[in-house]
Amino acid sequence: MILIGCRRGRAAGAALADLAEAAVDTQQRQLAEALGIELPHGRVTPAEGLRINDVLNKRA
């Protein structure tokens, strides 16, 4: 029973992570705009993605 619970918990956690990532991916242009990050190519490239991560990263 414990093994089944662990497997189901991991599967549910992975599904939640995929859902959160998909939600951000579909709204990434709006997110960049809200953070004041310009998109010279009209889309989020890896460089802009790193800038978004820097802004959202919690630092002590």
MODELLER restraints for C-alpha pairs under 7 A, 6 or more apart:
rsr = mdl.restraints
at = mdl.atoms
rsr.add(forms.Gaussian(group=physical.xy_distance, feature=features.Distance(at['CA:28:A'], at['CA:44:A']), mean=6.99, stdev=0.5))
rsr.add(forms.Gaussian(group=physical.xy_distance, feature=features.Distance(at['CA:29:A'], at['CA:43:A']), mean=6.56, stdev=0.5))
rsr.add(forms.Gaussian(group=physical.xy_distance, feature=features.Distance(at['CA:29:A'], at['CA:44:A']), mean=6.71, stdev=0.5))
rsr.add(forms.Gaussian(group=physical.xy_distance, feature=features.Distance(at['CA:32:A'], at['CA:52:A']), mean=6.75, stdev=0.5))
